[in-house]
């Protein structure tokens, strides 16, 4: 779901990010290790894309996505 976000709806991306965060938070150490390596870079990419879209049109700001990505980065940290 997060590999090609260009053709996805906002809620689909938020759901996928939340699923990844849940796996990192509630899964075992092996699952966390598998996910965390790529998730951090993807979360940062999604935050950048969201702010870039909002710079063109403030109605495109997806606060749920930013909050979920920041939470995921906190889990990784």
N, CA, C and O atoms as a GROMACS GRO file, in nm:
protein
  308
    1UNK      N    1   0.082  -0.119   0.000
    1UNK     CA    2   0.000   0.000   0.000
    1UNK      C    3   0.087   0.126   0.000
    1UNK      O    4   0.052   0.225  -0.065
    2UNK      N    5   0.198   0.125   0.071
    2UNK     CA    6   0.281   0.244   0.083
    2UNK      C    7   0.390   0.254  -0.023
    2UNK      O    8   0.466   0.352  -0.025
    3UNK      N    9   0.400   0.155  -0.110
    3UNK     CA   10   0.505   0.160  -0.212
    3UNK      C   11   0.474   0.264  -0.319
    3UNK      O   12   0.565   0.333  -0.365
    4UNK      N   13   0.349   0.275  -0.359
    4UNK     CA   14   0.310   0.374  -0.459
    4UNK      C   15   0.190   0.451  -0.406
    4UNK      O   16   0.076   0.411  -0.428
    5UNK      N   17   0.216   0.560  -0.337
    5UNK     CA   18   0.109   0.635  -0.271
    5UNK      C   19   0.042   0.735  -0.364
    5UNK      O   20  -0.061   0.793  -0.328
    6UNK      N   21   0.098   0.757  -0.482
    6UNK     CA   22   0.044   0.859  -0.572
    6UNK      C   23  -0.101   0.830  -0.612
    6UNK      O   24  -0.180   0.924  -0.628
    7UNK      N   25  -0.136   0.705  -0.627
    7UNK     CA   26  -0.272   0.673  -0.671
    7UNK      C   27  -0.362   0.626  -0.557
    7UNK      O   28  -0.469   0.569  -0.581
    8UNK      N   29  -0.321   0.651  -0.434
    8UNK     CA   30  -0.400   0.609  -0.318
    8UNK      C   31  -0.475   0.728  -0.259
    8UNK      O   32  -0.434   0.844  -0.273
    9UNK      N   33  -0.585   0.698  -0.193
    9UNK     CA   34  -0.662   0.801  -0.123
    9UNK      C   35  -0.598   0.826   0.013
    9UNK      O   36  -0.528   0.739   0.067
   10UNK      N   37  -0.622   0.942   0.069
   10UNK     CA   38  -0.562   0.979   0.196
   10UNK      C   39  -0.590   0.882   0.308
   10UNK      O   40  -0.500   0.846   0.384
   11UNK      N   41  -0.715   0.837   0.318
   11UNK     CA   42  -0.750   0.745   0.427
   11UNK      C   43  -0.680   0.610   0.411
   11UNK      O   44  -0.650   0.544   0.510
   12UNK      N   45  -0.654   0.569   0.287
   12UNK     CA   46  -0.584   0.442   0.265
   12UNK      C   47  -0.440   0.451   0.314
   12UNK      O   48  -0.387   0.355   0.371
   13UNK      N   49  -0.378   0.564   0.292
   13UNK     CA   50  -0.240   0.583   0.337
   13UNK      C   51  -0.234   0.590   0.489
   13UNK      O   52  -0.147   0.529   0.551
   14UNK      N   53  -0.327   0.664   0.550
   14UNK     CA   54  -0.331   0.673   0.696
   14UNK      C   55  -0.354   0.535   0.757
   14UNK      O   56  -0.288   0.500   0.855
   15UNK      N   57  -0.445   0.458   0.700
   15UNK     CA   58  -0.471   0.323   0.752
   15UNK      C   59  -0.346   0.236   0.744
   15UNK      O   60  -0.316   0.161   0.837
   16UNK      N   61  -0.273   0.245   0.633
   16UNK     CA   62  -0.152   0.165   0.617
   16UNK      C   63  -0.045   0.207   0.717
   16UNK      O   64   0.023   0.122   0.775
   17UNK      N   65  -0.028   0.338   0.737
   17UNK     CA   66   0.070   0.387   0.834
   17UNK      C   67   0.032   0.341   0.975
   17UNK      O   68   0.118   0.298   1.051
   18UNK      N   69  -0.096   0.349   1.008
   18UNK     CA   70  -0.140   0.304   1.140
   18UNK      C   71  -0.117   0.154   1.159
   18UNK      O   72  -0.080   0.110   1.268
   19UNK      N   73  -0.138   0.077   1.054
   19UNK     CA   74  -0.113  -0.067   1.062
   19UNK      C   75   0.035  -0.094   1.088
   19UNK      O   76   0.069  -0.177   1.172
   20UNK      N   77   0.122  -0.024   1.018
   20UNK     CA   78   0.267  -0.040   1.038
   20UNK      C   79   0.304  -0.001   1.181
   20UNK      O   80   0.382  -0.070   1.246
   21UNK      N   81   0.247   0.109   1.229
   21UNK     CA   82   0.275   0.152   1.367
   21UNK      C   83   0.228   0.048   1.468
   21UNK      O   84   0.298   0.019   1.565
   22UNK      N   85   0.110  -0.007   1.447
   22UNK     CA   86   0.058  -0.111   1.537
   22UNK      C   87   0.149  -0.233   1.538
   22UNK      O   88   0.174  -0.292   1.643
   23UNK      N   89   0.198  -0.271   1.420
   23UNK     CA   90   0.289  -0.387   1.412
   23UNK      C   91   0.418  -0.359   1.488
   23UNK      O   92   0.470  -0.446   1.557
   24UNK      N   93   0.470  -0.237   1.476
   24UNK     CA   94   0.594  -0.203   1.548
   24UNK      C   95   0.570  -0.194   1.698
   24UNK      O   96   0.656  -0.236   1.776
   25UNK      N   97   0.454  -0.140   1.738
   25UNK     CA   98   0.427  -0.121   1.880
   25UNK      C   99   0.391  -0.250   1.951
   25UNK      O  100   0.433  -0.273   2.064
   26UNK      N  101   0.313  -0.335   1.887
   26UNK     CA  102   0.259  -0.453   1.955
   26UNK      C  103   0.320  -0.585   1.908
   26UNK      O  104   0.293  -0.690   1.967
   27UNK      N  105   0.401  -0.581   1.804
   27UNK     CA  106   0.464  -0.702   1.755
   27UNK      C  107   0.588  -0.738   1.836
   27UNK      O  108   0.624  -0.669   1.931
   28UNK      N  109   0.650  -0.846   1.797
   28UNK     CA  110   0.772  -0.888   1.868
   28UNK      C  111   0.894  -0.815   1.812
   28UNK      O  112   0.884  -0.737   1.717
   29UNK      N  113   1.007  -0.842   1.870
   29UNK     CA  114   1.131  -0.774   1.832
   29UNK      C  115   1.171  -0.803   1.688
   29UNK      O  116   1.220  -0.715   1.618
   30UNK      N  117   1.150  -0.925   1.644
   30UNK     CA  118   1.186  -0.960   1.506
   30UNK      C  119   1.101  -0.884   1.406
   30UNK      O  120   1.152  -0.837   1.304
   31UNK      N  121   0.971  -0.870   1.433
   31UNK     CA  122   0.883  -0.794   1.344
   31UNK      C  123   0.922  -0.647   1.342
   31UNK      O  124   0.927  -0.585   1.236
   32UNK      N  125   0.951  -0.592   1.460
   32UNK     CA  126   0.995  -0.453   1.468
   32UNK      C  127   1.121  -0.432   1.384
   32UNK      O  128   1.130  -0.335   1.308
   33UNK      N  129   1.216  -0.521   1.397
   33UNK     CA  130   1.341  -0.509   1.323
   33UNK      C  131   1.320  -0.514   1.172
   33UNK      O  132   1.387  -0.444   1.097
   34UNK      N  133   1.226  -0.597   1.130
   34UNK     CA  134   1.195  -0.609   0.988
   34UNK      C  135   1.133  -0.481   0.934
   34UNK      O  136   1.164  -0.439   0.822
   35UNK      N  137   1.046  -0.420   1.010
   35UNK     CA  138   0.970  -0.305   0.965
   35UNK      C  139   1.047  -0.174   0.979
   35UNK      O  140   1.046  -0.091   0.888
   36UNK      N  141   1.112  -0.156   1.091
   36UNK     CA  142   1.170  -0.025   1.126
   36UNK      C  143   1.272   0.024   1.025
   36UNK      O  144   1.286   0.145   1.006
   37UNK      N  145   1.344  -0.065   0.961
   37UNK     CA  146   1.447  -0.024   0.867
   37UNK      C  147   1.395   0.057   0.750
   37UNK      O  148   1.461   0.150   0.705
   38UNK      N  149   1.278   0.024   0.701
   38UNK     CA  150   1.220   0.096   0.588
   38UNK      C  151   1.112   0.194   0.628
   38UNK      O  152   1.084   0.290   0.556
   39UNK      N  153   1.050   0.172   0.742
   39UNK     CA  154   0.937   0.255   0.782
   39UNK      C  155   0.978   0.400   0.809
   39UNK      O  156   0.907   0.492   0.770
   40UNK      N  157   1.090   0.419   0.874
   40UNK     CA  158   1.133   0.555   0.907
   40UNK      C  159   1.148   0.642   0.784
   40UNK      O  160   1.100   0.756   0.781
   41UNK      N  161   1.215   0.591   0.684
   41UNK     CA  162   1.234   0.668   0.560
   41UNK      C  163   1.101   0.695   0.491
   41UNK      O  164   1.080   0.804   0.437
   42UNK      N  165   1.011   0.598   0.493
   42UNK     CA  166   0.880   0.616   0.429
   42UNK      C  167   0.797   0.719   0.505
   42UNK      O  168   0.728   0.800   0.444
   43UNK      N  169   0.804   0.716   0.639
   43UNK     CA  170   0.729   0.814   0.718
   43UNK      C  171   0.778   0.956   0.689
   43UNK      O  172   0.697   1.047   0.673
   44UNK      N  173   0.909   0.975   0.682
   44UNK     CA  174   0.964   1.106   0.652
   44UNK      C  175   0.922   1.150   0.511
   44UNK      O  176   0.886   1.266   0.490
   45UNK      N  177   0.926   1.058   0.417
   45UNK     CA  178   0.882   1.088   0.280
   45UNK      C  179   0.736   1.132   0.277
   45UNK      O  180   0.702   1.229   0.209
   46UNK      N  181   0.650   1.063   0.350
   46UNK     CA  182   0.509   1.098   0.354
   46UNK      C  183   0.486   1.234   0.419
   46UNK      O  184   0.400   1.310   0.374
   47UNK      N  185   0.561   1.266   0.523
   47UNK     CA  186   0.549   1.397   0.587
   47UNK      C  187   0.589   1.506   0.488
   47UNK      O  188   0.520   1.607   0.476
   48UNK      N  189   0.699   1.486   0.418
   48UNK     CA  190   0.743   1.584   0.318
   48UNK      C  191   0.638   1.602   0.209
   48UNK      O  192   0.607   1.715   0.170
   49UNK      N  193   0.583   1.493   0.159
   49UNK     CA  194   0.481   1.502   0.054
   49UNK      C  195   0.357   1.576   0.103
   49UNK      O  196   0.298   1.654   0.028
   50UNK      N  197   0.319   1.552   0.227
   50UNK     CA  198   0.200   1.616   0.283
   50UNK      C  199   0.222   1.767   0.295
   50UNK      O  200   0.135   1.846   0.258
   51UNK      N  201   0.338   1.807   0.347
   51UNK     CA  202   0.364   1.950   0.361
   51UNK      C  203   0.382   2.017   0.225
   51UNK      O  204   0.344   2.133   0.208
   52UNK      N  205   0.437   1.945   0.128
   52UNK     CA  206   0.451   2.000  -0.007
   52UNK      C  207   0.313   2.023  -0.069
   52UNK      O  208   0.289   2.128  -0.129
   53UNK      N  209   0.224   1.926  -0.054
   53UNK     CA  210   0.087   1.941  -0.107
   53UNK      C  211   0.016   2.056  -0.037
   53UNK      O  212  -0.057   2.132  -0.102
   54UNK      N  213   0.036   2.070   0.093
   54UNK     CA  214  -0.029   2.177   0.169
   54UNK      C  215   0.028   2.314   0.133
   54UNK      O  216  -0.041   2.414   0.147
   55UNK      N  217   0.153   2.318   0.088
   55UNK     CA  218   0.210   2.448   0.049
   55UNK      C  219   0.144   2.500  -0.079
   55UNK      O  220   0.141   2.621  -0.103
   56UNK      N  221   0.091   2.410  -0.160
   56UNK     CA  222   0.020   2.449  -0.281
   56UNK      C  223  -0.127   2.479  -0.253
   56UNK      O  224  -0.186   2.570  -0.313
   57UNK      N  225  -0.185   2.402  -0.162
   57UNK     CA  226  -0.327   2.418  -0.128
   57UNK      C  227  -0.344   2.377   0.018
   57UNK      O  228  -0.333   2.260   0.052
   58UNK      N  229  -0.372   2.474   0.103
   58UNK     CA  230  -0.378   2.445   0.247
   58UNK      C  231  -0.487   2.344   0.283
   58UNK      O  232  -0.481   2.284   0.390
   59UNK      N  233  -0.585   2.325   0.195
   59UNK     CA  234  -0.690   2.225   0.221
   59UNK      C  235  -0.639   2.082   0.203
   59UNK      O  236  -0.707   1.987   0.242
   60UNK      N  237  -0.521   2.066   0.145
   60UNK     CA  238  -0.462   1.933   0.125
   60UNK      C  239  -0.382   1.884   0.245
   60UNK      O  240  -0.324   1.776   0.240
   61UNK      N  241  -0.378   1.961   0.352
   61UNK     CA  242  -0.302   1.921   0.470
   61UNK      C  243  -0.373   1.805   0.539
   61UNK      O  244  -0.488   1.816   0.580
   62UNK      N  245  -0.303   1.694   0.552
   62UNK     CA  246  -0.358   1.574   0.614
   62UNK      C  247  -0.293   1.558   0.752
   62UNK      O  248  -0.190   1.493   0.766
   63UNK      N  249  -0.356   1.619   0.851
   63UNK     CA  250  -0.300   1.617   0.987
   63UNK      C  251  -0.297   1.476   1.045
   63UNK      O  252  -0.206   1.443   1.121
   64UNK      N  253  -0.394   1.393   1.010
   64UNK     CA  254  -0.395   1.255   1.060
   64UNK      C  255  -0.273   1.178   1.011
   64UNK      O  256  -0.213   1.101   1.086
   65UNK      N  257  -0.237   1.200   0.886
   65UNK     CA  258  -0.120   1.132   0.830
   65UNK      C  259   0.008   1.180   0.896
   65UNK      O  260   0.094   1.099   0.931
   66UNK      N  261   0.020   1.311   0.914
   66UNK     CA  262   0.141   1.365   0.978
   66UNK      C  263   0.153   1.312   1.121
   66UNK      O  264   0.261   1.271   1.162
   67UNK      N  265   0.043   1.314   1.196
   67UNK     CA  266   0.046   1.266   1.335
   67UNK      C  267   0.083   1.119   1.342
   67UNK      O  268   0.161   1.079   1.428
   68UNK      N  269   0.029   1.039   1.252
   68UNK     CA  270   0.059   0.896   1.253
   68UNK      C  271   0.205   0.870   1.217
   68UNK      O  272   0.269   0.783   1.276
   69UNK      N  273   0.257   0.944   1.120
   69UNK     CA  274   0.398   0.929   1.081
   69UNK      C  275   0.491   0.972   1.194
   69UNK      O  276   0.592   0.906   1.220
   70UNK      N  277   0.458   1.080   1.261
   70UNK     CA  278   0.541   1.127   1.372
   70UNK      C  279   0.538   1.025   1.486
   70UNK      O  280   0.640   1.000   1.550
   71UNK      N  281   0.421   0.967   1.512
   71UNK     CA  282   0.412   0.862   1.614
   71UNK      C  283   0.503   0.744   1.576
   71UNK      O  284   0.576   0.692   1.660
   72UNK      N  285   0.497   0.704   1.450
   72UNK     CA  286   0.582   0.594   1.404
   72UNK      C  287   0.730   0.626   1.418
   72UNK      O  288   0.809   0.540   1.456
   73UNK      N  289   0.767   0.749   1.387
   73UNK     CA  290   0.908   0.789   1.405
   73UNK      C  291   0.947   0.785   1.552
   73UNK      O  292   1.060   0.751   1.586
   74UNK      N  293   0.853   0.819   1.639
   74UNK     CA  294   0.878   0.809   1.782
   74UNK      C  295   0.898   0.666   1.827
   74UNK      O  296   0.982   0.639   1.913
   75UNK      N  297   0.824   0.573   1.770
   75UNK     CA  298   0.844   0.432   1.802
   75UNK      C  299   0.982   0.386   1.761
   75UNK      O  300   1.048   0.311   1.834
   76UNK      N  301   1.027   0.430   1.643
   76UNK     CA  302   1.158   0.391   1.594
   76UNK      C  303   1.268   0.453   1.680
   76UNK      O  304   1.370   0.390   1.707
   77UNK      N  305   1.246   0.577   1.721
   77UNK     CA  306   1.347   0.645   1.803
   77UNK      C  307   1.359   0.576   1.937
   77UNK      O  308   1.439   0.618   2.021
   0.00000   0.00000   0.00000
